Amino acid sequence: MVLHPVRHGSEWAGGFVCVLNDITERRRAELALQAAGVELARRNEDLERFTEILAHHLQEPVRIQHIYAQRLAALLPTPTPPDLRAAIDAITDGAMHQRNLLRDALRYLSLNKGETAPQTCDIGAALALACNGETGKPDFLEAAVDGLPMVAMSVKRLAGIFAALLDNASTYRDPGRPLKVTITGEPRESGVFVAVTDNGIGIPPQYRSRVFLVFERLDRSTTQQTGIGLALVKKAVEGAGGQVWADDPGGIGTRICLLLPISAPMEQTA
């Protein structure tokens, strides 16, 4: 209900005009939408919990499958008939692939929980953690990330992003040349730009957006990869408020670009 004073010119005429709006239907719609949102959130939470529990429980039978396949291989006569050896290898490879799928599925689900509190990290420290500080960076890696602003994510999350990208480059290397990976970075107004470039087999332009989808694998002849690696990178980066995309490397190989959110204005990071 809204009251409007009745005026003659600038003088109040001693009365009011009352306007009544019936908002019953609108309020019902708002309450129904709110209830639907609560129910959807509850179902998503239940589905996420069920998937996580299922992935945990499936790990044990996969582990047993792998162990007994190895035991069976050890009990076979030597030399093992080729068809029997092929069957054992298929069982072992299948178990390993299932184990890797479950591992990466759990890692993907864990990103739904996000980070409990705002965190910042140094890009160089995250890269060192990804390369395992005890053994140092691999010979194929060249990095120029010193002096960059702090980014708004945990060092563990950023290290996981770098580890996934390095693993992807190593898996899809070109067998005709030694692997080389270059990581560079520069501050920009919208964040910190980081490029991870390798000299591997590359990604055709038409697939550069698809490779970030879950279970999307360009090379299905190998069971080493699950098709979740770059999807993990995308979810981790976007979950922190950043962006990720595959760019033209300007030659051979693959170039993955990250735009990471900074933890403070540029002028405060110097």
C-alpha positions, 0 to 999 in steps of 0.5 A, a space after each residue: 500500500 502506498 499513500 500519495 498526498 493530494 496537492 493543489 499546486 504546492 499546497 496540500 489539499 488535505 487528502 491522500 490517494 491510496 494505491 493498493 498492489 496485490 503482490 500475493 502471486 509474486 510473493 508465492 513465486 518468490 517463495 517457490 523459487 527459494 524453496 526450489 533453490 534450497 531443494 536443488 542445493 540439497 540434491 547437488 550436495 547429496 549427489 556429490 557426497 554419493 559420487 565421492 563415497 562411490 569413488 572411494 569404495 571402488 578403489 578397493 576392488 580395482 586395487 585387488 584386480 591389479 594385485 591378482 593380475 600381477 600374481 597371476 602373471 608371476 605364476 604363468 609358465 615362461 615363456 608365456 603364450 602371446 595370447 595369454 600375456 596379452 590378456 593379462 596385460 589388458 587386465 592390468 592396464 584396465 585396472 591402472 586406468 580405472 585407478 587413475 580415473 577414480 583418483 582424478 575424479 576425487 581430485 575434481 570433486 574436491 575442487 567443489 569445496 573451494 578454499 575456506 579462507 582467502 589465500 595468497 601465494 607466490 607463483 615461483 613457490 607454487 612452481 617449485 612445489 609442483 616440481 618437488 622441491 627436493 629434486 628440483 625442476 626437471 631438465 626440460 623446464 625453463 621458467 621465468 616467473 620471478 618478481 611477479 605479483 602474489 596471486 589470490 589462491 593457495 600455493 597447493 592449488 596453484 602447484 596442482 595446476 602446474 603439476 597437471 600442465 607439466 604432466 600433460 606436456 610430458 604425456 603428449 610429448 613428440 617422440 621425435 624431439 626432446 621435451 621442452 616446456 617454457 613457463 613465462 609470466 607478466 603482470 597485467 591490469 586484469 591479473 597475472 598472465 602465465 603461459 605454459 608452452 611445450 614442443 609436443 604434438 600440439 592441439 588442433 585449433 578445433 579442439 582447443 576448447 574441447 580439451 578442457 571438458 571432463 573425460 575429453 582425450 584426443 589420443 585414446 590409444 593410451 590409458 595413461 591419461 584420464 581426460 580430466 587433467 585439463 578439466 581439473 586445471 580449468 576448474 581450479 583456475 576458474 574457481 579462484 576467479 581466473 581464466 584459462 584457455 589454449 592459444 596458438 603456440 606460434 609453431 609446434 606444440 601447445 600453449 596453455 594460458 592462465 590469467 590468475 587473479 592478483 591478491 592486491 592492487 598492482 601498486 601494492 605488490 611492488 
